[in-house]
Amino acid sequence: MDSMKGKVCIVTGSNSGIGKETALALAGMGGKVVMAVRSKERGEAARQEIVETTKNDSVELMICDVSSVSSIGEFVKDFAGKYSRLDVLVNNAGAVFNSRQVTVDGFERTLAVDYLGPFLLTQKLLPMLKSSAPSRVINLSSGLAKNGVINFDGLQSEKNYNGMKVYSNAKLLVLLWTYAQARHLEGTGVTMNAVMPGFVATNLGKGSGSRASAIGFGMMRLFQSSPRKGAETSVYLASSEKVKGMTGKCFAKMKETTTIEVSYDKQLQDRLWETTLKLLRLN
Ligand SMILES: NC(=O)c1ccc[n+]([C@@H]2O[C@H](COP(=O)([O-])OP(=O)(O)OC[C@H]3O[C@@H](n4cnc5c(N)ncnc54)[C@H](OP(=O)(O)O)[C@@H]3O)[C@@H](O)[C@H]2O)c1
């Protein structure tokens, strides 16, 4: 196992599922882990469990709701006030919603949680990632990205909302972003890769708001792997010497994998990049 001693890692959405197991594994390797979560209560319960299991008390809870521009800003300010380096950022938080919701910033909530929030958080942490290079960013995509479509006029999913379709679209955007940003980061020592964690038994979909989808997700549990198994590729990309310097790729089961053809379209990637900067007023 590679050591993470002296490394500072942020894992978003680390109070449950794949994120919790990722935080636990990185803490188990001796890393300083910041659990960026939206609920203090749920986060603290998970933090205590991780500290007890790993005997590593360098595990800190910090509040970050990735659906909120102001919460992300507050988090980055707090983090920069406490830490002088950042070696690993795992953009793990994600969610799927049965009905269309809008965030405080006016964004459709799936787009905000699964794509815009991680994008914004990463841009705000880039100065620290660059000054700590070599450093790594890992973005959670999904095998469902292959069902995704990119519709620049319908990014906010105002018409014919379908939770799984909107989620698949957002996870496809994560791939295009990852490939574009990895190009932008060439020569900086900051790498960025995407992960497809597989089909994992977690809380995903449980809070989607519909009994039918909760039952559906429940039945699928029979075919799913454990959160620990689901976290393996994130942990591998965060810690392994074998992927040192690798960037702009997608990994599944700890191996490089190819993704839907459209995700490699550089013109689309660049258009998405510009569109996202405008949406987030990041010029
Ligand atoms: N499970 C799968 O089969 C699967 C497959 C492909 C990809 N993924 C991806 O893997 C990642 C982890 O999901 P999971 O399966 O482990 O599901 P999970 O158990 O539901 O974990 C998701 C985590 O994200 C957090 N989160 C949700 N909304 C947030 C927000 N606005 N701000 C901050 N944190 C927020 C959740 O916090 P709360 O507890 O507060 O809600 C939770 O900690 C997600 O990106 C998901 O899309 C999962």
PDBQT file of the ligand as one rigid body, heavy atoms in Angstrom, charges set to zero:
ROOT
HETATM    1  N1  LIG A 301     -23.357   4.032  -6.288  1.00  0.00    +0.000 N 
HETATM    2  C1  LIG A 301     -23.116   3.817  -7.574  1.00  0.00    +0.000 C 
HETATM    3  O1  LIG A 301     -23.440   2.754  -8.151  1.00  0.00    +0.000 OA
HETATM    4  C2  LIG A 301     -22.415   4.880  -8.374  1.00  0.00    +0.000 A 
HETATM    5  C3  LIG A 301     -22.156   4.603  -9.727  1.00  0.00    +0.000 A 
HETATM    6  C4  LIG A 301     -21.511   5.563 -10.487  1.00  0.00    +0.000 A 
HETATM    7  C5  LIG A 301     -21.130   6.764  -9.915  1.00  0.00    +0.000 A 
HETATM    8  N2  LIG A 301     -21.400   7.008  -8.599  1.00  0.00    +0.000 N 
HETATM    9  C6  LIG A 301     -20.960   8.304  -8.045  1.00  0.00    +0.000 C 
HETATM   10  O2  LIG A 301     -20.189   8.068  -6.898  1.00  0.00    +0.000 OA
HETATM   11  C7  LIG A 301     -20.243   9.229  -6.053  1.00  0.00    +0.000 C 
HETATM   12  C8  LIG A 301     -20.536   8.813  -4.632  1.00  0.00    +0.000 C 
HETATM   13  O3  LIG A 301     -21.887   8.374  -4.558  1.00  0.00    +0.000 OA
HETATM   14  P1  LIG A 301     -22.358   7.139  -3.663  1.00  0.00    +0.000 P 
HETATM   15  O4  LIG A 301     -22.795   6.087  -4.582  1.00  0.00    +0.000 OA
HETATM   16  O5  LIG A 301     -21.358   6.842  -2.628  1.00  0.00    +0.000 OA
HETATM   17  O6  LIG A 301     -23.720   7.738  -3.032  1.00  0.00    +0.000 OA
HETATM   18  P2  LIG A 301     -24.070   8.238  -1.574  1.00  0.00    +0.000 P 
HETATM   19  O7  LIG A 301     -23.881   7.168  -0.563  1.00  0.00    +0.000 OA
HETATM   20  O8  LIG A 301     -25.431   8.849  -1.692  1.00  0.00    +0.000 OA
HETATM   21  O9  LIG A 301     -22.993   9.366  -1.324  1.00  0.00    +0.000 OA
HETATM   22  C9  LIG A 301     -23.087  10.606  -1.938  1.00  0.00    +0.000 C 
HETATM   23  C10 LIG A 301     -22.414  11.618  -1.045  1.00  0.00    +0.000 C 
HETATM   24  O10 LIG A 301     -22.543  12.899  -1.668  1.00  0.00    +0.000 OA
HETATM   25  C11 LIG A 301     -23.041  13.789  -0.690  1.00  0.00    +0.000 C 
HETATM   26  N3  LIG A 301     -23.773  14.909  -1.251  1.00  0.00    +0.000 N 
HETATM   27  C12 LIG A 301     -24.938  14.896  -1.943  1.00  0.00    +0.000 A 
HETATM   28  N4  LIG A 301     -25.307  16.150  -2.215  1.00  0.00    +0.000 NA
HETATM   29  C13 LIG A 301     -24.352  16.976  -1.709  1.00  0.00    +0.000 A 
HETATM   30  C14 LIG A 301     -24.158  18.366  -1.667  1.00  0.00    +0.000 A 
HETATM   31  N5  LIG A 301     -25.035  19.206  -2.193  1.00  0.00    +0.000 N 
HETATM   32  N6  LIG A 301     -23.050  18.843  -1.061  1.00  0.00    +0.000 NA
HETATM   33  C15 LIG A 301     -22.150  18.016  -0.500  1.00  0.00    +0.000 A 
HETATM   34  N7  LIG A 301     -22.287  16.691  -0.481  1.00  0.00    +0.000 NA
HETATM   35  C16 LIG A 301     -23.385  16.179  -1.078  1.00  0.00    +0.000 A 
HETATM   36  C17 LIG A 301     -23.941  12.948   0.185  1.00  0.00    +0.000 C 
HETATM   37  O11 LIG A 301     -24.152  13.626   1.400  1.00  0.00    +0.000 OA
HETATM   38  P3  LIG A 301     -25.552  13.453   2.215  1.00  0.00    +0.000 P 
HETATM   39  O12 LIG A 301     -25.412  12.210   3.010  1.00  0.00    +0.000 OA
HETATM   40  O13 LIG A 301     -25.590  14.699   3.040  1.00  0.00    +0.000 OA
HETATM   41  O14 LIG A 301     -26.654  13.374   1.202  1.00  0.00    +0.000 OA
HETATM   42  C18 LIG A 301     -23.068  11.713   0.330  1.00  0.00    +0.000 C 
HETATM   43  O15 LIG A 301     -22.086  11.906   1.302  1.00  0.00    +0.000 OA
HETATM   44  C19 LIG A 301     -21.288  10.148  -6.665  1.00  0.00    +0.000 C 
HETATM   45  O16 LIG A 301     -20.668  11.136  -7.430  1.00  0.00    +0.000 OA
HETATM   46  C20 LIG A 301     -22.081   9.207  -7.552  1.00  0.00    +0.000 C 
HETATM   47  O17 LIG A 301     -22.720   9.893  -8.598  1.00  0.00    +0.000 OA
HETATM   48  C21 LIG A 301     -22.031   6.088  -7.828  1.00  0.00    +0.000 A 
ENDROOT
TORSDOF 0
